[in-house]
Amino acid sequence: MILLDMQTIIFSNVITDIVCLMVIVLLWQQNRKRFSGTELFVFDFALQTAALFMIVARGRIFDWVSIVLSNTMVIAGALLGYIGLTHFVGKKSSQAHNYVLLAAFALIHTYFTFVQPDLAARNLNLALALLIICWQCAWLMLYRTEPDKRGLTRGVGFVFAVYCMVSVIRIVDFFTGPQTTSDYFQSGIFAQLIMISYQMLFILLTYALVLMFNKSLLTNVKIEEEKFNKAFHSSPYAITITRMSDGQIIEVNESFFRITGYQSKDIRGKTTPALHLWNREEDRALVVSELASKGTVQEREFQFRKKSGEIITGIFSAGMVTINNEMCVLSSINDITDRKRAEEGQRQKDKEMQTMLKSMINAFVLFGSVFDEKDVFVSYRFIYINEAYERITGVKIDDVRGKTVHEVWPETEPEWILKYGEVAISGISQTFDQYHHSTKKHYHCHAYRPWDSMQEFCVIFEDITELKQMEFQREAALKEIESLNSELEQKIAERTTELHNSQLALLNLVDDLNQSAKDTDLASRKLEETNNDLKAFSYSVSHDLRAPLRSIDGFSLALMEDYQEKLDDTGRNYLNRIRAATQHMGLLIEDMLKLSRISHTEFYHESIDLSKIVQSIAKTLQQNNPDNDTNVIIQQGMVTRGDINTMRIALTNLLENAWKFTGKQKHPLIEFGMTLTEGKKIFFVRDNGVGFDMAYANKLFGAFQRLHSTDEFPGTGIGLATVKRIITRHGGQIWADGEVGRGATFYFTIPE
């Protein structure tokens, strides 16, 4: 006998599932920001409810929807619920095995629905899947959860344990009871009772989840209250809770009594205006206005009045809170009265120190340590200097304040500051004499640490330049007298010997002079002959060598133009190579003639602006190569004395050389400038091109010496030899520095 109609039972389950789903949605809305994974319970209940809708519609929709999909949704929902529980208790883990279970369930259900229809097998499949997932839920909530949380999760765990028992009963029935129908809606009383049991458990699970979340929320609130209470009463700041409307004091902490001097009986039922806590009532009005508009006041400095009438200074912060549905103000006061007094005392001391330092006749400098981003010491910087420093050194105070010694003092000054500063900071005072290259003066210095700081030290400078000069003059005079006495004694001894040999010495001197005159005359004649030979050679190269080359190039061109159809590719290649070789030979001859002319060209020394010459050469190179985006940086005002024509040739060769070897760079850069080393001007041309190996640097300035093939970089190897000859004729020097792939720099000097 059938107790109830199965379709009626399922329909009633739909109604209760909808109610439970609404409860879970409300639970999610209230707790989604507090607990992780609450949305998974919503998906779980939504899938369960949707599955029941599909089962109710069986016979009116496709079987794969009402049978396979609906039951798969039931298992998927249960799995989502399990994952949500792992989030809640903080025991998240891999769910790969459960995903395999879900896929296997869907395949088995499909098989026993369409391939070999069997309602009992489908019920067994559903019971097994629910048993596996519900057992995991029960084990998680009853045993895997941390002991301190099991009081919250125990109810949910028991519900899932009962789920497991019902599923076991259903499995046992499959193996022991008769299977009398293949229509689910015609199932007997056992199946109906199982369905009713599942629905009752679903309602219990909803209640247990709500209870678990509420208990957890109450526990968290209690913990937060305890934290707030401890923080409130243990804070070193004076904390008060007052009513926003009238300033009624609701609660204060122990620090409030300690800072203000009031006792509990003094504030009971009182307001802050009645206690006159605010030294200025307009300050309180300003805070109330700002709280009303912004809801918070952060770290504002105000003055407050203690019970004794003493005025204190405090850092005031406040925010709005709601207590018993009434707006209140939670505020704190950090008493900084002692700190303000200390700061005022320090300001007074600083003022007195400033007055003292200004009145000093000696220079005074306070140095501080400078560290880079890795907390590594790199230098010292000027923190304070007095007016005497400016008067003695001639250096403006504003020009050095805040700068490092490396930025202010050139050459060796930073070295001695680093040396003596390290010792002074360690607490050992030192007295020493030091010469400043920057001011050309001698100073008697005293370095010491003025206070217990491991990063600052002071130096007092006394100008002793005049004393040093007098000392140097005295020492020089003594040395000169000693030298004159020694020289006089030596000359007397030598004179005595010379008198004995004077006649022989005079005769030898005459012979030496005659021989020197003959050697000089012979050398002059040979030099003149060599120069004449060089001129003749230059003329021969100019007329006798270049003419045949032009003929070879011309006839090769004519042969190419008139007979190229009769020549194969090999023949045309040979002609092109002949032309390229003759043209290259022509360039070599032309560069060789230029190199020869440099030695015979007359020089005219005058003041020349090298910066303007380089700028003109760079402009020409850029006009001739419009597609090249080389960036040329020129330091202005580079003036020297020399021959303008030959210097233009030298700079042209250097610029063209840099232009050529940066041609393959993505962002080519050429820079012309000057540095000062020991008072000597050193000009340079720097590029970021292919560079060179310093092992071959001695070959750079030799004629026809090349470090790259002509296929890679064209040229004759004469340019740098020409530059060296020009610089040498000026009496200067030239050298190079480079690194493969990192560019090259050519330095040269021109004595003035």
FIGUGU-362990 format. One line per 5 residues: number of its first residue (from 1); their letters; for each residue x negated, y negated, z negated of C-alpha. Coordinates in Angstrom, 1 decimal. Layout:
# FIGUGU-362990
NUM	a	X:Y:Z  ...
END
This chain:
# FIGUGU-362990
1	milld	0.0:0.0:0.0  -1.4:-3.4:1.0  -1.4:-5.9:-1.9  -1.7:-9.0:0.3  -2.1:-9.8:3.9
6	mqtii	-5.9:-10.1:4.8  -5.2:-13.0:7.1  -3.4:-14.8:4.2  -6.3:-14.2:1.9  -8.8:-15.6:4.4
11	fsnvi	-6.7:-18.6:5.0  -6.5:-19.3:1.3  -10.3:-18.9:1.2  -10.5:-21.6:3.9  -8.6:-24.0:1.6
16	tdivc	-10.7:-23.3:-1.4  -13.9:-23.5:0.7  -12.9:-27.0:1.9  -12.4:-28.1:-1.7  -15.8:-26.7:-2.7
21	lmviv	-17.4:-28.3:0.3  -16.0:-31.7:-0.7  -17.4:-31.2:-4.2  -20.9:-30.3:-2.8  -20.8:-33.4:-0.5
26	llwqq	-20.1:-35.6:-3.6  -22.9:-33.8:-5.4  -25.2:-34.5:-2.5  -24.2:-38.2:-2.4  -24.9:-38.6:-6.1
31	nrkrf	-28.2:-36.7:-6.2  -29.9:-36.9:-2.8  -32.4:-39.5:-3.9  -33.2:-37.6:-7.2  -33.5:-34.0:-6.1
36	sgtel	-35.1:-32.5:-3.0  -33.1:-30.1:-0.8  -29.5:-31.1:-1.8  -28.5:-31.5:1.9  -29.2:-27.8:2.4
41	fvfdf	-26.3:-26.9:0.0  -24.0:-29.1:2.1  -25.1:-27.2:5.3  -24.6:-23.9:3.4  -21.0:-24.7:2.3
46	alqta	-20.2:-26.2:5.7  -21.3:-23.1:7.5  -19.3:-20.8:5.2  -16.2:-22.9:5.7  -16.6:-23.0:9.5
51	alfmi	-17.2:-19.3:9.5  -13.8:-18.7:7.8  -12.1:-21.0:10.3  -13.5:-18.8:13.1  -12.4:-15.6:11.4
56	vargr	-8.8:-16.9:10.9  -8.8:-17.7:14.7  -9.8:-14.1:15.6  -7.7:-12.9:18.5  -7.2:-16.5:19.8
61	ifdwv	-11.0:-17.2:20.5  -13.8:-15.1:21.9  -14.8:-12.1:19.8  -18.5:-13.1:19.9  -17.5:-16.3:18.2
66	sivls	-15.0:-15.0:15.7  -17.0:-11.8:14.8  -20.7:-12.2:15.6  -21.2:-16.0:15.3  -19.0:-16.4:12.3
71	ntmvi	-20.7:-13.7:10.3  -24.2:-14.9:11.4  -23.2:-18.4:10.1  -22.3:-16.8:6.7  -25.8:-15.3:6.4
76	agall	-27.4:-18.5:7.8  -25.5:-20.5:5.2  -26.6:-18.2:2.4  -30.2:-18.5:3.6  -30.0:-22.3:3.6
81	gyigl	-28.6:-22.2:0.1  -31.6:-20.1:-1.0  -34.1:-22.5:0.6  -32.2:-25.4:-1.2  -32.7:-23.6:-4.5
86	thfvg	-36.5:-23.2:-3.8  -36.6:-27.0:-3.3  -34.8:-27.7:-6.5  -37.1:-25.5:-8.7  -40.3:-26.5:-6.8
91	kkssq	-41.0:-22.9:-5.6  -41.0:-23.5:-1.8  -42.5:-20.6:0.2  -42.6:-19.1:3.7  -39.2:-17.9:4.9
96	ahnyv	-40.5:-15.9:7.9  -39.1:-12.6:6.5  -35.7:-14.2:6.1  -35.7:-15.5:9.6  -36.4:-12.0:10.8
101	llaaf	-33.6:-10.7:8.7  -31.2:-13.3:10.2  -32.2:-12.3:13.8  -31.9:-8.6:13.0  -28.4:-9.1:11.4
106	aliht	-27.2:-11.0:14.5  -28.5:-8.2:16.9  -26.9:-5.4:14.8  -23.6:-7.2:14.5  -23.6:-7.7:18.3
111	yftfv	-24.3:-4.0:18.9  -21.5:-2.8:16.6  -19.1:-5.4:18.1  -19.6:-4.8:21.9  -21.8:-1.8:22.5
116	qpdla	-20.3:0.6:19.9  -17.5:-1.2:18.1  -17.5:-0.2:14.4  -15.8:-2.3:11.7  -17.3:-0.3:8.8
121	arnln	-20.9:-0.6:10.3  -20.4:-4.4:10.6  -19.2:-4.6:6.9  -22.2:-2.6:5.8  -24.5:-4.9:7.8
126	lalal	-22.9:-8.0:6.2  -23.1:-6.4:2.7  -26.8:-5.5:3.1  -27.8:-9.0:4.4  -25.9:-10.7:1.5
131	liicw	-27.5:-8.3:-1.0  -31.0:-9.2:0.2  -30.5:-12.9:0.1  -28.4:-13.0:-3.1  -31.0:-10.8:-4.8
136	qcawl	-33.7:-13.4:-3.9  -31.5:-16.2:-5.2  -30.9:-14.3:-8.5  -34.6:-13.4:-8.9  -35.6:-17.0:-8.2
141	mlyrt	-33.2:-18.6:-10.7  -33.7:-16.0:-13.5  -37.4:-15.1:-13.3  -39.5:-17.2:-10.8  -38.3:-20.5:-12.2
146	epdkr	-40.6:-22.1:-14.9  -39.4:-21.1:-18.4  -38.6:-24.7:-19.4  -36.1:-24.9:-16.5  -34.4:-21.5:-16.9
151	gltrg	-31.8:-23.0:-19.2  -30.6:-25.1:-16.2  -30.7:-22.3:-13.6  -29.5:-19.4:-15.6  -25.8:-19.9:-14.7
156	vgfvf	-26.5:-20.0:-11.0  -28.7:-16.9:-11.3  -25.9:-14.9:-13.0  -23.4:-15.8:-10.2  -25.9:-14.5:-7.6
161	avycm	-26.4:-11.4:-9.7  -22.7:-10.7:-9.6  -22.8:-11.4:-5.8  -25.4:-8.6:-5.6  -23.2:-6.2:-7.6
166	vsvir	-20.2:-6.8:-5.3  -22.4:-6.2:-2.3  -23.7:-2.9:-3.8  -20.1:-1.8:-4.5  -19.3:-2.5:-0.9
171	ivdff	-22.3:-0.5:0.3  -21.4:2.5:-1.9  -17.9:2.4:-0.6  -19.2:2.8:3.0  -21.0:6.0:2.1
176	tgpqt	-18.2:7.5:-0.1  -14.8:6.0:0.9  -12.8:6.8:4.1  -12.9:4.4:7.0  -9.3:4.2:8.1
181	tsdyf	-9.1:1.1:10.4  -11.0:-0.7:13.1  -8.9:-3.9:12.7  -10.3:-6.2:10.0  -6.9:-7.8:9.3
186	qsgif	-5.5:-4.4:8.7  -8.1:-3.5:6.0  -7.0:-1.8:2.9  -6.7:-3.0:-0.7  -10.5:-2.4:-1.4
191	aqlim	-11.5:-4.8:1.4  -8.9:-7.4:0.2  -10.3:-7.2:-3.4  -13.8:-7.6:-2.1  -12.8:-10.7:-0.1
196	isyqm	-11.0:-12.1:-3.2  -14.1:-11.4:-5.3  -16.4:-13.2:-2.9  -14.1:-16.2:-3.0  -14.0:-16.3:-6.8
201	lfill	-17.7:-16.1:-6.8  -17.9:-18.9:-4.3  -15.9:-21.1:-6.6  -18.0:-20.1:-9.6  -21.1:-20.9:-7.6
206	tyalv	-19.8:-24.4:-6.8  -19.2:-25.0:-10.5  -22.5:-23.5:-11.5  -24.4:-25.8:-9.0  -22.6:-28.9:-10.2
211	lmfnk	-23.3:-27.9:-13.8  -27.0:-27.3:-13.0  -27.4:-30.6:-11.2  -25.6:-32.5:-14.0  -27.7:-30.8:-16.7
216	slltn	-30.9:-31.6:-14.8  -29.8:-35.2:-14.4  -29.0:-35.5:-18.1  -32.4:-34.0:-18.9  -34.2:-36.5:-16.6
221	vkiee	-32.2:-39.4:-18.1  -33.2:-38.2:-21.6  -36.9:-38.0:-20.6  -36.8:-41.4:-19.0  -35.1:-42.8:-22.2
226	ekfnk	-37.8:-41.3:-24.3  -40.5:-42.8:-22.0  -38.9:-46.2:-22.1  -38.5:-46.1:-25.8  -42.2:-45.2:-26.3
231	afhss	-43.3:-47.8:-23.9  -41.0:-50.4:-25.4  -42.1:-49.9:-29.0  -45.8:-49.2:-28.3  -46.4:-52.1:-25.9
236	pyait	-48.9:-54.7:-27.1  -46.6:-57.3:-25.5  -43.6:-58.9:-27.3  -40.7:-57.3:-25.5  -37.1:-58.4:-26.0
241	itrms	-33.7:-57.4:-24.6  -31.3:-60.4:-24.6  -27.8:-61.0:-23.3  -27.9:-63.0:-20.1  -24.8:-65.1:-20.9
246	dgqii	-26.0:-66.7:-24.2  -29.5:-65.3:-25.1  -28.2:-63.1:-27.9  -31.0:-60.8:-29.1  -30.1:-57.2:-28.7
251	evnes	-33.4:-55.5:-29.4  -37.1:-56.3:-29.9  -40.3:-54.2:-30.4  -42.9:-54.3:-33.1  -45.2:-56.5:-31.1
256	ffrit	-42.5:-59.2:-31.1  -42.6:-59.4:-34.9  -46.4:-59.4:-34.9  -46.8:-62.1:-32.3  -43.9:-64.4:-33.4
261	gyqsk	-44.1:-63.9:-37.1  -40.4:-63.2:-37.4  -38.9:-60.3:-39.4  -36.0:-58.1:-38.5  -33.6:-60.0:-40.8
266	dirgk	-34.6:-63.3:-39.2  -33.4:-62.3:-35.7  -30.3:-60.2:-36.6  -27.3:-61.8:-34.7  -29.5:-64.7:-33.5
271	ttpal	-30.1:-66.1:-30.0  -33.4:-67.2:-28.6  -32.3:-70.9:-28.4  -31.2:-70.7:-32.1  -34.7:-69.4:-33.0
276	hlwnr	-36.4:-72.1:-30.9  -38.7:-69.5:-29.4  -39.2:-71.7:-26.3  -41.4:-74.7:-26.9  -39.6:-76.5:-24.0
281	eedra	-35.9:-75.8:-23.5  -36.2:-76.8:-19.9  -38.6:-73.8:-19.4  -35.9:-71.4:-20.6  -33.4:-73.1:-18.3
286	lvvse	-35.8:-72.7:-15.4  -36.2:-69.0:-16.2  -32.4:-68.4:-16.5  -31.9:-70.1:-13.1  -34.6:-68.1:-11.4
291	laskg	-33.3:-64.8:-12.9  -29.8:-65.7:-11.7  -31.0:-66.3:-8.1  -33.8:-63.8:-7.7  -33.2:-61.3:-10.5
296	tvqer	-36.9:-61.3:-11.7  -39.6:-63.6:-13.0  -43.2:-62.4:-12.7  -46.2:-63.5:-14.8  -45.4:-67.1:-15.5
301	efqfr	-47.3:-69.1:-18.1  -45.2:-70.8:-20.8  -45.6:-72.0:-24.3  -43.7:-70.5:-27.2  -43.1:-71.4:-30.9
306	kksge	-43.8:-69.0:-33.7  -41.8:-68.9:-36.9  -44.5:-70.9:-38.6  -44.2:-73.6:-35.9  -47.5:-72.8:-34.3
311	iitgi	-47.5:-73.1:-30.5  -48.8:-70.1:-28.6  -49.4:-69.6:-24.8  -48.0:-66.4:-23.2  -47.6:-64.8:-19.8
316	fsagm	-43.9:-64.3:-19.4  -42.2:-61.6:-17.1  -38.5:-60.7:-17.0  -36.0:-58.7:-15.1  -32.3:-58.0:-15.1
321	vtinn	-30.9:-54.8:-16.6  -27.3:-53.6:-17.2  -26.4:-52.4:-20.7  -22.8:-51.3:-21.5  -21.6:-53.0:-18.3
326	emcvl	-23.1:-56.3:-19.4  -26.0:-58.2:-17.7  -29.0:-58.4:-19.9  -32.6:-59.6:-19.6  -35.6:-57.4:-20.3
331	ssind	-38.6:-59.7:-20.9  -42.2:-59.5:-22.1  -44.6:-62.0:-23.5  -48.4:-61.4:-23.3  -50.0:-63.6:-25.9
336	itdrk	-53.1:-65.2:-24.2  -53.6:-68.0:-26.8  -57.0:-66.7:-27.9  -58.1:-66.3:-24.3  -56.9:-69.8:-23.4
341	raeeg	-58.9:-71.2:-26.4  -61.9:-69.2:-25.3  -61.5:-70.5:-21.7  -61.3:-74.0:-23.0  -64.4:-73.5:-25.1
346	qrqkd	-66.2:-72.1:-22.2  -65.1:-75.0:-20.0  -66.5:-77.4:-22.7  -69.7:-75.5:-22.7  -69.9:-75.5:-19.0
351	kemqt	-69.3:-79.3:-19.0  -72.1:-79.8:-21.5  -74.3:-77.5:-19.5  -73.6:-79.5:-16.3  -74.4:-82.7:-18.1
356	mlksm	-77.7:-81.2:-19.3  -78.6:-79.8:-15.9  -77.9:-83.1:-14.2  -80.2:-84.9:-16.6  -83.1:-82.4:-16.0
361	inafv	-86.1:-83.8:-14.1  -87.0:-80.3:-12.9  -85.0:-78.3:-10.3  -82.7:-75.6:-11.6  -81.1:-72.8:-9.6
366	lfgsv	-78.8:-70.0:-10.8  -79.0:-66.9:-8.6  -76.4:-64.1:-8.4  -76.7:-60.6:-6.9  -75.0:-59.7:-3.6
371	fdekd	-73.8:-56.2:-2.8  -72.5:-54.8:0.5  -69.4:-52.7:1.0  -71.3:-49.6:-0.3  -72.1:-51.2:-3.6
376	vfvsy	-75.8:-51.4:-2.5  -77.8:-54.4:-3.6  -78.9:-56.4:-0.6  -79.9:-60.0:-1.7  -79.4:-62.9:-4.1
381	rfiyi	-77.2:-65.9:-3.4  -77.3:-69.5:-4.7  -74.5:-69.9:-7.4  -75.5:-73.3:-8.8  -78.2:-75.9:-8.2
386	neaye	-78.7:-79.2:-9.9  -79.3:-82.6:-8.4  -83.0:-82.5:-9.2  -83.4:-79.5:-6.8  -82.0:-81.7:-4.0
391	ritgv	-84.3:-84.5:-4.9  -87.4:-82.4:-5.2  -86.9:-80.1:-2.2  -85.0:-82.4:0.1  -82.4:-79.6:0.6
396	kiddv	-78.7:-80.7:0.3  -76.7:-78.9:-2.4  -73.8:-78.3:-0.1  -76.1:-76.7:2.5  -77.2:-73.8:0.2
401	rgktv	-74.4:-73.3:-2.4  -72.9:-69.8:-1.9  -75.5:-68.7:0.7  -78.0:-66.0:0.3  -81.8:-66.6:0.0
406	hevwp	-82.3:-64.9:3.4  -79.9:-67.5:5.0  -81.6:-70.5:3.3  -85.3:-69.6:3.0  -87.3:-68.3:6.1
411	etepe	-90.4:-66.2:6.1  -91.6:-64.8:2.8  -89.5:-66.8:0.2  -86.8:-64.0:-0.2  -89.5:-61.5:-1.0
416	wilky	-90.7:-63.2:-4.2  -87.1:-63.9:-5.3  -86.3:-60.2:-4.9  -89.5:-59.4:-6.8  -89.1:-61.8:-9.8
421	gevai	-85.3:-61.6:-9.8  -85.3:-57.9:-10.6  -87.6:-58.4:-13.5  -85.8:-61.4:-14.8  -82.4:-59.6:-14.7
426	sgisq	-83.9:-56.8:-16.8  -84.4:-59.4:-19.6  -88.1:-60.2:-19.2  -88.8:-63.9:-18.7  -91.7:-64.8:-16.3
431	tfdqy	-93.8:-67.9:-15.5  -95.6:-68.1:-12.2  -96.8:-70.5:-9.4  -95.3:-70.2:-6.0  -95.8:-72.0:-2.6
436	hhstk	-92.6:-72.6:-0.5  -93.2:-72.5:3.2  -89.7:-74.1:3.7  -90.6:-77.2:1.7  -94.4:-77.1:2.0
441	khyhc	-94.7:-77.6:-1.7  -96.1:-75.8:-4.7  -93.9:-75.1:-7.7  -94.5:-73.9:-11.3  -91.6:-71.6:-11.9
446	hayrp	-89.9:-70.1:-14.9  -87.5:-67.2:-14.3  -85.2:-65.8:-17.0  -81.8:-64.3:-17.7  -79.6:-67.0:-19.4
451	wdsmq	-77.0:-64.5:-20.8  -76.3:-60.8:-20.9  -75.6:-60.4:-17.2  -77.2:-57.7:-15.1  -76.4:-59.6:-11.9
456	efcvi	-77.6:-63.2:-12.5  -80.8:-65.1:-13.4  -82.1:-68.7:-13.4  -85.3:-70.3:-12.1  -86.6:-73.7:-13.1
461	fedit	-88.9:-75.3:-10.5  -91.5:-77.9:-11.5  -93.2:-79.7:-8.5  -97.0:-79.3:-8.9  -97.9:-80.0:-5.3
466	elkqm	-100.1:-83.0:-6.2  -101.9:-81.1:-8.9  -102.4:-78.2:-6.5  -103.7:-80.5:-3.8  -106.1:-82.1:-6.3
471	efqre	-107.3:-78.6:-7.3  -107.7:-77.6:-3.7  -109.7:-80.7:-3.0  -111.9:-80.2:-6.0  -112.6:-76.6:-5.1
476	aalke	-113.2:-77.6:-1.5  -115.6:-80.3:-2.5  -117.5:-77.8:-4.7  -117.7:-75.3:-2.0  -118.8:-77.9:0.5
481	iesln	-121.6:-79.0:-1.9  -122.7:-75.4:-2.4  -122.6:-74.9:1.3  -124.6:-78.0:2.0  -127.3:-77.0:-0.5
486	seleq	-127.5:-73.6:0.9  -127.6:-74.9:4.4  -130.3:-77.4:3.5  -132.5:-74.8:1.9  -132.0:-72.6:4.9
491	kiaer	-132.9:-75.3:7.3  -136.0:-76.2:5.4  -137.2:-72.6:5.6  -136.2:-72.4:9.3  -137.8:-75.7:10.1
496	ttelh	-141.1:-74.6:8.7  -141.1:-71.5:10.9  -139.8:-73.4:13.9  -142.7:-75.9:13.7  -145.2:-73.1:14.1
501	nsqla	-143.4:-71.7:17.2  -142.0:-74.9:18.7  -144.3:-74.9:21.7  -143.6:-71.3:22.6  -139.9:-71.8:22.0
506	llnlv	-139.8:-74.8:24.3  -141.5:-72.9:27.1  -139.1:-69.9:26.6  -136.2:-72.2:26.6  -137.3:-73.8:29.9
511	ddlnq	-137.7:-70.4:31.5  -134.2:-69.3:30.2  -132.6:-72.5:31.5  -134.2:-72.0:34.9  -133.1:-68.4:35.1
516	sakdt	-129.5:-69.3:33.9  -129.3:-71.9:36.6  -130.3:-69.4:39.3  -127.8:-66.8:37.9  -125.0:-69.4:37.8
521	dlasr	-125.7:-70.5:41.4  -125.8:-66.9:42.6  -122.5:-66.1:40.8  -120.9:-69.3:42.3  -121.9:-68.3:45.8
526	kleet	-120.5:-64.7:45.3  -117.3:-66.1:43.9  -116.9:-68.4:46.8  -117.5:-65.5:49.2  -114.9:-63.4:47.4
531	nndlk	-112.4:-66.2:47.6  -113.1:-66.6:51.3  -112.7:-62.9:51.8  -109.3:-63.0:49.9  -108.1:-65.8:52.1
536	afsys	-109.2:-64.0:55.2  -107.5:-60.8:54.0  -104.3:-62.8:53.2  -104.4:-64.2:56.8  -104.9:-60.8:58.2
541	vshdl	-102.0:-59.3:56.3  -99.8:-62.2:57.2  -100.5:-62.1:61.0  -102.1:-58.7:61.9  -100.1:-56.4:59.6
546	raplr	-96.7:-57.9:59.7  -96.6:-58.2:63.5  -96.9:-54.4:64.1  -94.3:-53.8:61.5  -91.9:-56.1:63.2
551	sidgf	-92.6:-54.4:66.5  -91.9:-50.9:64.9  -88.7:-52.2:63.3  -87.6:-53.9:66.6  -88.3:-51.0:68.8
556	slalm	-86.6:-48.6:66.4  -83.5:-50.8:66.4  -83.5:-51.0:70.2  -83.9:-47.2:70.4  -81.0:-46.8:68.0
561	edyqe	-78.8:-49.2:69.9  -79.6:-48.0:73.5  -80.2:-44.3:73.0  -78.1:-43.3:69.9  -75.7:-41.3:72.0
566	klddt	-78.6:-39.2:73.4  -79.9:-38.5:69.9  -78.6:-36.0:67.5  -78.0:-36.6:63.8  -81.5:-35.6:62.9
571	grnyl	-83.0:-38.0:65.4  -80.8:-40.9:64.2  -81.8:-40.0:60.6  -85.5:-40.2:61.5  -85.0:-43.6:63.2
576	nrira	-83.2:-44.9:60.1  -86.0:-43.7:57.8  -88.6:-45.4:60.1  -86.7:-48.7:59.9  -86.3:-48.4:56.1
581	atqhm	-90.0:-47.6:55.7  -91.1:-50.5:57.8  -88.8:-52.9:56.1  -90.0:-51.7:52.7  -93.6:-52.1:53.9
586	gllie	-92.8:-55.7:54.9  -91.5:-56.4:51.5  -94.6:-55.0:49.9  -96.8:-57.2:52.2  -94.7:-60.3:51.4
591	dmlkl	-94.9:-59.6:47.6  -98.6:-58.9:47.9  -99.1:-62.3:49.6  -97.1:-64.0:46.9  -99.2:-62.4:44.2
596	srish	-102.4:-63.6:46.1  -101.1:-67.1:46.4  -100.5:-67.4:42.6  -104.3:-67.2:42.0  -105.0:-70.1:44.4
601	tefyh	-102.1:-72.3:43.8  -102.9:-75.6:42.0  -101.2:-76.1:38.7  -99.5:-79.3:37.6  -98.8:-79.4:33.9
606	esidl	-95.6:-81.3:33.0  -92.7:-81.0:30.6  -90.2:-78.4:31.9  -86.8:-77.3:30.7  -86.9:-73.5:30.9
611	skivq	-83.2:-73.2:30.0  -82.1:-75.3:33.0  -84.3:-73.2:35.3  -82.8:-69.9:34.0  -79.3:-71.4:34.3
616	siakt	-80.0:-72.3:38.0  -81.4:-68.8:38.7  -78.4:-67.1:37.0  -75.9:-69.2:39.0  -77.6:-68.1:42.3
621	lqqnn	-77.6:-64.5:41.3  -73.9:-64.7:40.4  -73.0:-66.4:43.7  -75.0:-63.8:45.7  -73.2:-61.0:43.7
626	pdndt	-69.6:-62.1:43.2  -68.4:-58.6:42.3  -71.0:-58.3:39.4  -69.6:-59.4:36.0  -72.9:-59.7:34.3
631	nviiq	-72.7:-61.9:31.1  -75.8:-64.2:30.9  -76.4:-65.9:27.6  -78.8:-68.8:27.7  -80.2:-70.6:24.6
636	qgmvt	-80.3:-74.3:25.4  -83.1:-76.7:24.9  -86.0:-74.3:25.6  -88.7:-76.9:26.6  -92.4:-76.4:27.2
641	rgdin	-95.3:-77.7:29.3  -96.5:-75.9:32.4  -96.3:-75.7:36.2  -92.6:-75.9:37.2  -93.0:-74.1:40.5
646	tmria	-94.8:-71.0:39.3  -92.7:-70.8:36.1  -89.6:-70.7:38.4  -91.1:-67.8:40.3  -91.9:-66.0:37.0
651	ltnll	-88.4:-66.5:35.5  -86.8:-65.5:38.9  -88.7:-62.2:38.8  -87.7:-61.6:35.2  -84.0:-62.4:35.7
656	enawk	-83.8:-60.4:39.0  -85.5:-57.5:37.2  -82.9:-57.6:34.3  -80.0:-58.1:36.8  -81.2:-55.0:38.7
661	ftgkq	-81.6:-52.7:35.8  -78.3:-53.6:34.2  -76.3:-53.0:37.4  -75.1:-49.6:36.2  -73.9:-50.7:32.8
666	khpli	-70.1:-51.0:32.0  -70.6:-54.4:30.3  -74.0:-55.8:31.6  -75.6:-58.4:29.4  -78.7:-60.6:29.9
671	efgmt	-80.0:-63.1:27.3  -82.7:-65.8:27.5  -83.9:-67.4:24.3  -86.8:-68.2:22.0  -88.0:-67.2:18.5
676	ltegk	-90.5:-68.9:16.2  -93.2:-66.7:14.7  -95.8:-68.4:12.5  -95.0:-71.7:14.3  -95.5:-70.2:17.8
681	kiffv	-92.8:-70.3:20.4  -92.1:-66.9:21.9  -89.7:-66.8:24.8  -87.8:-63.7:25.8  -85.5:-62.2:28.5
686	rdngv	-83.4:-59.4:27.0  -81.0:-56.9:28.8  -78.9:-53.9:27.9  -80.0:-51.9:31.0  -81.6:-48.5:31.4
691	gfdma	-84.7:-49.5:29.4  -88.0:-47.6:29.5  -90.2:-45.3:27.5  -92.7:-47.3:25.5  -95.3:-44.6:26.3
696	yankl	-95.5:-46.1:29.8  -95.4:-49.8:28.7  -99.1:-50.3:29.9  -98.0:-49.6:33.5  -95.3:-52.2:33.7
701	fgafq	-97.4:-55.2:34.7  -99.7:-53.4:37.2  -99.3:-53.9:40.9  -97.3:-51.2:42.7  -96.5:-49.5:39.3
706	rlhst	-92.9:-48.3:39.0  -91.1:-46.3:36.4  -88.1:-45.5:38.6  -87.7:-44.2:42.2  -86.7:-46.6:45.0
711	defpg	-83.6:-44.5:45.6  -82.5:-45.2:42.0  -83.6:-48.9:41.7  -85.1:-50.6:44.8  -88.2:-52.7:44.6
716	tgigl	-91.9:-53.0:45.4  -93.5:-52.9:42.0  -95.1:-56.4:42.5  -92.7:-58.6:40.6  -93.9:-58.0:37.0
721	atvkr	-97.6:-58.2:38.2  -96.8:-61.6:39.6  -95.1:-62.7:36.3  -98.2:-61.6:34.3  -100.6:-63.5:36.6
726	iitrh	-98.5:-66.7:36.3  -98.3:-66.4:32.5  -102.0:-65.6:32.3  -102.9:-68.7:34.4  -100.9:-70.7:31.9
731	ggqiw	-103.1:-69.3:29.2  -100.2:-67.3:27.7  -99.5:-63.7:27.0  -96.7:-61.4:28.1  -95.5:-58.0:26.7
736	adgev	-92.4:-55.8:26.7  -90.4:-53.7:24.3  -87.8:-51.2:25.3  -86.0:-47.9:24.7  -84.5:-45.5:27.2
741	grgat	-80.8:-46.2:27.6  -80.9:-49.1:25.1  -82.3:-52.0:27.3  -85.6:-53.9:27.5  -87.0:-57.2:26.2
746	fyfti	-89.8:-59.1:27.9  -91.6:-61.6:25.7  -94.1:-64.4:26.8  -95.9:-67.4:25.4  -96.9:-70.7:27.0
751	pe	-99.5:-72.6:25.0  -98.7:-76.3:24.9
END
